[in-house]
Amino acid sequence: MNRNEGTIDSMVVKFGDVWGLKKTTNPNFRDGVNPHIWSYGKEIGWYVYQPGKEDYKVLSEAVKTYLQVFQEPEEAMQMGQKMC
């Protein structure tokens, strides 16, 4: 596998797959809502549920875990070795 050229893999990450169903105070969504971004005319934004800092942290970790598959393996340092 050439890690430096071309498309290696592509994947769609759905917010609902990472965050799951989110509770909201909106009475139209008593069971919760799958977070997603929508557009209405020229407006683009979160639909009903507004993710918080912790949500973004969870999303970041999920993407990081996925991308680690495509990183170059690191050589393990042997006991007693020091980095220069």
C-alpha positions as CSV (number, residue, x, y, z in Angstrom):
1,M,0.0,0.0,0.0
2,N,1.4,3.4,-0.9
3,R,0.6,5.7,1.9
4,N,1.8,8.8,0.1
5,E,-0.2,8.8,-3.1
6,G,-3.8,8.5,-4.2
7,T,-6.9,7.6,-2.3
8,I,-6.2,4.8,0.2
9,D,-9.7,4.6,1.5
10,S,-12.8,6.7,1.9
11,M,-15.5,6.5,4.5
12,V,-18.6,8.5,5.6
13,V,-18.7,9.2,9.3
14,K,-22.3,9.9,10.4
15,F,-22.7,11.9,13.6
16,G,-25.4,9.6,14.8
17,D,-23.1,6.6,14.5
18,V,-20.5,8.3,16.7
19,W,-22.8,10.2,19.1
20,G,-26.0,8.1,19.0
21,L,-29.4,9.4,19.5
22,K,-29.3,12.7,21.5
23,K,-32.0,13.9,23.9
24,T,-33.4,17.4,23.3
25,T,-35.9,19.6,25.0
26,N,-37.8,20.0,21.7
27,P,-41.3,18.4,22.2
28,N,-41.3,17.2,18.6
29,F,-38.4,14.9,19.3
30,R,-39.3,13.2,22.6
31,D,-37.2,10.1,21.8
32,G,-34.2,12.2,20.8
33,V,-32.7,13.1,17.4
34,N,-29.8,11.9,15.3
35,P,-27.4,14.9,15.1
36,H,-27.0,16.3,11.6
37,I,-26.3,19.5,9.7
38,W,-29.0,20.8,7.4
39,S,-29.5,23.6,4.9
40,Y,-32.5,25.7,4.4
41,G,-32.2,28.3,1.7
42,K,-28.9,30.0,2.5
43,E,-28.8,28.9,6.1
44,I,-26.7,26.0,7.2
45,G,-26.6,24.7,10.7
46,W,-27.2,22.0,13.2
47,Y,-30.7,20.6,13.2
48,V,-32.4,20.7,16.6
49,Y,-29.4,19.3,18.6
50,Q,-26.3,21.6,19.1
51,P,-23.2,19.5,19.9
52,G,-21.1,20.5,22.8
53,K,-17.4,20.4,23.6
54,E,-17.6,16.7,24.8
55,D,-19.4,15.7,21.6
56,Y,-16.6,17.2,19.5
57,K,-14.0,15.4,21.7
58,V,-15.7,12.0,21.1
59,L,-15.9,12.7,17.3
60,S,-12.2,13.7,17.2
61,E,-11.2,10.5,19.0
62,A,-13.3,8.3,16.6
63,V,-11.7,9.9,13.5
64,K,-8.2,9.7,15.1
65,T,-8.7,6.0,15.8
66,Y,-9.8,5.3,12.2
67,L,-6.9,7.3,10.7
68,Q,-4.3,5.5,12.8
69,V,-4.8,2.5,10.5
70,F,-3.1,4.5,7.7
71,Q,-0.2,5.9,9.6
72,E,3.3,4.7,9.2
73,P,4.2,2.2,11.9
74,E,6.6,3.6,14.5
75,E,9.7,1.7,15.4
76,A,9.6,0.6,19.0
77,M,12.6,1.8,21.0
78,Q,14.6,-0.9,22.7
79,M,15.4,-0.9,26.4
80,G,18.3,1.5,27.1
81,Q,18.1,3.4,23.8
82,K,17.9,7.2,24.0
83,M,16.5,9.6,21.4
84,C,19.0,12.1,20.1
